[in-house]
Amino acid sequence: MPKAFDRCVKNGGRVKTKKLKGNKYMRICWLNGKSYAGEIKTKKKKKVTKRKKKKKTIKRRKSAKKNR
């Protein structure tokens, strides 16, 4: 990150994220009416995992004959 941006964050500036085109974003720090731009970064893709399908188990009543 740029030194000015890091100093702004360290001194308690407010950081906002600005969305850019092409899955990119930039963080901007505001302190005392001045803005300090951070680096332009690219969003990471989420890993898609396949969940194992659980077999539905059917609960069956105990037969009435066993309970007599």
C-alpha positions, 0 to 999 in steps of 0.5 A: 500500500502507498505510504500516505494511505497507510499513514491515513489508516494509522491516524484513524481515517475512514476507509471506504471501498470503491468498486471498479470495472472487471472485478476490481476494487480500490480502498480509499482513506478519508482524513481531515477532508483529504483522500488517500488512494490505496492499491487497485486489487482484483477480487478472488474467485470463490472455490465451488465445492460439491456437497455430498448429497445425503440420502433421506432416511424414512422413519417407519413406525414400529408395527403395532404387532410388536407393541402388543 
